[in-house]
Amino acid sequence: MTEARQDERDPLARELVAMMAEDAASARLANSPDLAEQAVWRRLTARHGDRLAEIMAEHGWPTEPTVGPEAARAAWLIAQHADRQLDVQRRAVALLGEAVARGLASARDLAFLQDRLAVNEGREQRYGTQIGAVADGRPVPWPCEDPERLDERRAEVGIEPFAVYTARFSPG
């Protein structure tokens, strides 16, 4: 990855943050009972995924040193929501993994994105970050590999224990 020049950094950072704001404003549409609203969400996340693919091709993964913390977080969120663009998520996992290895990005963020991609590809997730449903008042994660070691793996990347994490998803 090449470091963005200062004159590129500010517009790129602003663009990523604006996409994150647009995402947040529309997120409620993702699970709307209105199919037209769901379509709006899908088009938005596809447009953002396409743009993130262009950014990754030109700049690599948008790290904090390159675009700042808020824009780096925005890039991660855009990748998380590119659920129908597995090529974008795969590329993001690869580039984010390289950035984590160099100490330029969060292992926690990588774990969430790896789990999201695993679920989208029909594989077991490693860190138990993706919740499939709430049944009988309890969060039900998508299937996880080696569930006996789940909290150990979560701790290695800075994610709280599974019970603490899932308590946020419990109704009431």
Sine and cosine of phi, psi and omega as CSV:
sin_phi,cos_phi,sin_psi,cos_psi,sin_omega,cos_omega
0.00,0.00,0.66,-0.75,0.07,-1.00
-0.99,-0.12,0.61,-0.80,0.03,-1.00
-0.95,0.31,0.74,-0.67,0.01,-1.00
-0.92,0.40,0.64,-0.77,0.09,-1.00
-0.93,0.37,0.40,-0.92,-0.06,-1.00
-0.83,0.56,-0.63,0.78,-0.03,-1.00
-0.94,0.34,-0.32,0.95,0.07,-1.00
-1.00,0.01,-0.50,0.87,-0.13,-0.99
-0.87,0.49,-0.78,0.63,-0.10,-1.00
-0.89,0.46,-0.75,0.66,0.03,-1.00
-0.89,0.45,-0.63,0.78,0.01,-1.00
-0.91,0.42,-0.70,0.71,0.03,-1.00
-0.88,0.48,-0.71,0.71,0.01,-1.00
-0.88,0.47,-0.65,0.76,0.01,-1.00
-0.90,0.44,-0.72,0.70,0.01,-1.00
-0.89,0.46,-0.70,0.72,0.01,-1.00
-0.90,0.44,-0.63,0.78,0.04,-1.00
-0.90,0.44,-0.64,0.77,0.05,-1.00
-0.90,0.43,-0.63,0.78,0.03,-1.00
-0.90,0.44,-0.65,0.76,0.02,-1.00
-0.91,0.43,-0.67,0.74,0.03,-1.00
-0.89,0.45,-0.66,0.75,0.05,-1.00
-0.86,0.51,-0.76,0.65,-0.03,-1.00
-0.88,0.48,-0.63,0.78,-0.01,-1.00
-0.93,0.36,-0.40,0.92,-0.07,-1.00
-0.94,-0.33,-0.07,1.00,-0.12,-0.99
-0.84,0.54,-0.53,0.85,-0.01,-1.00
-0.88,0.47,-0.35,0.94,-0.03,-1.00
-0.97,0.24,-0.31,0.95,-0.10,-1.00
-0.83,0.56,-0.64,0.76,-0.04,-1.00
-0.90,-0.44,0.42,0.91,-0.01,-1.00
-0.90,0.44,0.58,-0.82,0.11,-0.99
-0.94,0.34,-0.27,0.96,0.02,-1.00
-1.00,0.07,0.92,-0.39,-0.05,-1.00
-0.89,0.46,-0.51,0.86,0.05,-1.00
-0.91,0.42,-0.63,0.78,0.05,-1.00
-0.92,0.39,-0.65,0.76,0.07,-1.00
-0.87,0.50,-0.63,0.78,0.01,-1.00
-0.90,0.43,-0.60,0.80,0.05,-1.00
-0.87,0.49,-0.71,0.70,0.02,-1.00
-0.88,0.48,-0.72,0.70,-0.02,-1.00
-0.88,0.47,-0.67,0.74,0.02,-1.00
-0.91,0.42,-0.65,0.76,0.01,-1.00
-0.89,0.46,-0.76,0.65,-0.03,-1.00
-0.92,0.39,-0.53,0.85,0.06,-1.00
-0.93,0.37,-0.68,0.73,0.03,-1.00
-0.89,0.46,-0.69,0.72,0.02,-1.00
-0.91,0.41,-0.65,0.76,0.05,-1.00
-0.88,0.47,-0.68,0.74,0.05,-1.00
-0.86,0.50,-0.69,0.72,-0.02,-1.00
-0.93,0.37,-0.64,0.77,0.05,-1.00
-0.88,0.47,-0.62,0.78,0.05,-1.00
-0.86,0.51,-0.67,0.74,0.04,-1.00
-0.90,0.44,-0.69,0.73,0.00,-1.00
-0.89,0.46,-0.71,0.70,0.00,-1.00
-0.89,0.45,-0.61,0.79,0.01,-1.00
-0.91,0.42,-0.57,0.82,-0.04,-1.00
-1.00,0.04,-0.63,0.78,-0.16,-0.99
-0.88,-0.47,-0.18,0.98,-0.18,-0.98
0.99,0.15,-0.35,-0.94,0.00,-1.00
-0.97,0.26,0.74,-0.67,0.03,-1.00
-0.95,0.31,1.00,-0.10,-0.03,-1.00
-1.00,0.05,0.24,-0.97,0.05,-1.00
-0.84,0.54,-0.71,0.71,0.02,-1.00
-0.89,0.46,-0.43,0.90,-0.05,-1.00
-1.00,0.07,-0.70,0.71,-0.11,-0.99
-0.83,-0.55,-0.10,0.99,-0.04,-1.00
1.00,-0.07,0.32,-0.95,-0.12,-0.99
-0.90,0.43,-0.65,0.76,-0.04,-1.00
-0.92,0.38,-0.68,0.73,0.00,-1.00
-0.94,0.33,-0.57,0.82,0.07,-1.00
-0.90,0.45,-0.66,0.75,0.05,-1.00
-0.90,0.43,-0.62,0.78,0.02,-1.00
-0.89,0.46,-0.68,0.73,0.02,-1.00
-0.87,0.50,-0.69,0.73,0.03,-1.00
-0.87,0.49,-0.71,0.70,-0.01,-1.00
-0.89,0.46,-0.66,0.75,0.02,-1.00
-0.88,0.47,-0.68,0.73,0.04,-1.00
-0.90,0.44,-0.66,0.75,0.02,-1.00
-0.84,0.54,-0.64,0.77,-0.10,-0.99
-1.00,0.00,0.06,1.00,0.03,-1.00
-1.00,0.08,0.75,0.67,-0.13,-0.99
-0.89,0.46,-0.41,0.91,0.00,-1.00
-0.98,-0.20,0.19,0.98,-0.01,-1.00
-0.78,-0.63,0.95,0.30,-0.09,-1.00
-0.88,0.47,-0.49,0.87,0.06,-1.00
-0.89,0.46,-0.62,0.79,0.04,-1.00
-0.92,0.39,-0.71,0.70,0.00,-1.00
-0.90,0.43,-0.65,0.76,0.03,-1.00
-0.88,0.47,-0.70,0.71,0.01,-1.00
-0.90,0.43,-0.66,0.75,0.02,-1.00
-0.89,0.46,-0.68,0.73,0.03,-1.00
-0.87,0.49,-0.70,0.72,-0.02,-1.00
-0.89,0.45,-0.75,0.66,-0.04,-1.00
-0.94,0.33,-0.64,0.77,0.04,-1.00
-0.91,0.42,-0.62,0.79,0.06,-1.00
-0.87,0.50,-0.67,0.75,0.06,-1.00
-0.89,0.45,-0.67,0.74,0.00,-1.00
-0.91,0.41,-0.64,0.77,0.04,-1.00
-0.89,0.45,-0.70,0.72,0.00,-1.00
-0.87,0.50,-0.50,0.87,0.01,-1.00
-1.00,-0.02,0.04,1.00,0.02,-1.00
0.97,0.23,0.37,0.93,-0.07,-1.00
-0.96,-0.28,0.01,1.00,-0.04,-1.00
-0.48,-0.88,0.19,-0.98,-0.10,-0.99
-1.00,0.09,0.81,-0.59,0.09,-1.00
-0.90,0.44,-0.52,0.85,0.04,-1.00
-0.89,0.46,-0.74,0.68,0.03,-1.00
-0.87,0.49,-0.67,0.74,0.03,-1.00
-0.87,0.49,-0.67,0.74,0.00,-1.00
-0.87,0.49,-0.70,0.71,0.03,-1.00
-0.88,0.48,-0.69,0.73,-0.02,-1.00
-0.94,0.35,-0.62,0.79,0.06,-1.00
-0.88,0.47,-0.67,0.74,0.04,-1.00
-0.91,0.42,-0.67,0.74,-0.01,-1.00
-0.88,0.48,-0.71,0.70,0.03,-1.00
-0.90,0.43,-0.68,0.73,0.01,-1.00
-0.85,0.53,-0.73,0.68,0.01,-1.00
-0.88,0.47,-0.70,0.71,-0.02,-1.00
-0.91,0.42,-0.44,0.90,0.04,-1.00
-1.00,-0.05,0.01,1.00,0.02,-1.00
0.98,0.18,0.37,0.93,0.04,-1.00
-0.97,-0.25,0.28,-0.96,0.10,-1.00
-0.94,0.34,0.62,-0.78,0.06,-1.00
-0.99,0.13,0.38,-0.93,-0.07,-1.00
-1.00,-0.08,-0.57,0.82,-0.15,-0.99
-0.94,-0.35,-0.06,1.00,0.05,-1.00
0.92,0.40,0.57,0.82,-0.04,-1.00
-1.00,0.01,-0.27,0.96,-0.10,-0.99
-0.97,-0.23,0.89,-0.46,-0.03,-1.00
-1.00,-0.09,0.77,-0.63,-0.04,-1.00
-1.00,0.06,-0.59,0.80,-0.09,-1.00
-0.21,-0.98,0.09,-1.00,0.18,-0.98
-0.86,-0.51,0.87,-0.50,-0.01,-1.00
-0.82,-0.57,0.75,-0.66,-0.03,-1.00
0.80,0.60,0.62,0.79,0.04,-1.00
0.97,0.24,0.12,0.99,-0.03,-1.00
-0.85,-0.52,0.70,-0.71,0.06,-1.00
-0.91,0.40,0.67,-0.74,0.02,-1.00
-0.89,-0.45,0.92,-0.39,0.01,-1.00
-0.97,0.23,0.35,-0.94,0.22,-0.98
-0.88,0.47,0.39,-0.92,-0.05,-1.00
-0.81,0.59,0.61,-0.79,-0.03,-1.00
-0.87,-0.50,0.57,-0.82,0.11,-0.99
-0.97,0.24,0.55,-0.84,0.09,-1.00
0.63,0.78,0.90,0.43,-0.10,-1.00
-0.86,0.51,-0.41,0.91,-0.01,-1.00
-0.90,0.43,-0.43,0.90,-0.03,-1.00
-0.96,-0.29,0.23,0.97,-0.09,-1.00
-0.84,0.55,-0.79,0.61,-0.05,-1.00
-0.91,0.42,-0.51,0.86,0.06,-1.00
-0.90,0.43,-0.72,0.70,0.02,-1.00
-0.91,0.41,-0.64,0.77,0.01,-1.00
-0.88,0.48,-0.69,0.72,-0.01,-1.00
-0.89,0.46,-0.59,0.81,-0.02,-1.00
-0.87,0.49,-0.45,0.89,-0.03,-1.00
-0.92,-0.39,0.20,0.98,0.09,-1.00
0.99,0.14,0.46,0.89,0.06,-1.00
-0.96,-0.27,0.69,-0.72,-0.01,-1.00
-0.88,0.48,0.28,-0.96,0.03,-1.00
-0.82,0.57,0.48,-0.88,-0.07,-1.00
-0.83,0.56,-0.68,0.73,-0.03,-1.00
-0.88,0.47,-0.63,0.78,0.02,-1.00
-0.92,0.39,-0.72,0.70,0.00,-1.00
-0.87,0.50,-0.75,0.66,-0.08,-1.00
-0.96,0.29,-0.34,0.94,0.05,-1.00
-0.85,0.52,-0.47,0.88,0.03,-1.00
-0.92,0.40,-0.42,0.91,-0.06,-1.00
-1.00,-0.05,-0.12,0.99,-0.02,-1.00
-0.96,0.29,0.70,-0.71,0.02,-1.00
-0.93,0.38,0.48,-0.88,0.10,-0.99
0.99,-0.11,0.00,0.00,0.00,0.00
